[in-house]
């Protein structure tokens, strides 16, 4: 395993514009903090509005040549990037653990997951196709072709700093789009390491431009208003997503939005209880609960609620909290003080409203933004914690009596990203697949994310899909060419000759 100091000394910390590493136009830098120690890990160039303009100019200038690059060549760049990321998995895992906090084992899992987007879309790059057909009236021919949308702006979150970048970058490369990436200011190091790998893999100058900044609105606002930009893809909160959608309206940008979640986890009376507990632990505790697909509300049939809660709480209590680089640690810190404080506030308010703490329920004293893994029971139906995205290791449990009540409770939210259902009744599972308002469903499964599957939500959880066959379509426009009947001229010639 590479040493921390050795990795930090090796990581790039500049802006990447038009194939070159550079400092910010203002010369400013910002601190990247280890959330487990509250110590500075590195100082990264802080992009100014002028840097954003330079990045978009480079993407715009490179767009035509990149769109004309052979699909196989784009595919091979992605394949080489996949192999490089995989070969340097320890570096990526350590970088993520240091800047975001997740344990190394989980970080390694994200490396495998994030790298798979590079491999998946390397295979999709050569499969973009259209169609040629005869019009129903036979009067002409219909040619339908796909072409790249054009320069795209990506705004990625801090919770999965590698996977959220590759999930956007890989299909854009495959489709022939150039890009400007603004990674989260809390976790820019992983994105910059990925950028250096893509450069090594042969990505041409100007195709990817990376501008970390602490002044997101000042830097990205002018880009969204610029006619050279043709697409915006954002992963983050619904509140910010609404503002970005509104801002993109003037240029009528293509938008992809992967926004907030409030995932219900339904456990029916006929569920395989040990499997449901296993799934609940995965759905809640993956990434310390800092995931848009994390189970946010546990709805358990009243006949098995006590048994489920006891088994679940026992598993949660066994988590070892600490710095993600330490041996045996199974949950790291939350990403910053504000995130920890929000989690603490939600728990305190739920308890004041009548909820009971089964396990956990407090912040961990000392340095770092740690909070105990927590299970709450007897949570009132109107508790704030049931209506908001927790984004932390807290599991509120409520009960239901009937399937109809479970569906009503599950759908009683403005969000609709994912839902989880545990039942042995196949017909019930199929009914819920149609009745639950969510873009994804885990049926007897606590994890749904897969590069080969379309990821996305309904309602205020977003627009568009990432991953799967559908993912590349977000970066392609459809062009129709109407062609005159190719036989008409020949028929006309024959008639005149006759």
GIRAPE-V539188 format. One record per helix or strand of 3 or more residues. SS is the DSSP state (2 for helix, 1 for strand). FROM is the first residue (numbers start at 1). TO is the last residue. Records with the same first field share a line. If there is no record, write none. Layout:
BEGIN
SS: FROM-TO, FROM-TO
END
This chain:
BEGIN
2: 4-10, 49-67, 71-87, 89-100, 104-127, 163-175, 188-200, 216-224, 238-248, 273-289, 305-317, 337-352, 384-387, 403-411, 426-435, 459-461, 471-475, 488-497
1: 15-17, 20-22, 29-33, 40-45, 131-134, 140-148, 152-155, 179-182, 208-210, 231-235, 254-258, 263-267, 295-301, 356-359, 374-377, 394-400, 418-422, 440-443, 476-484
END
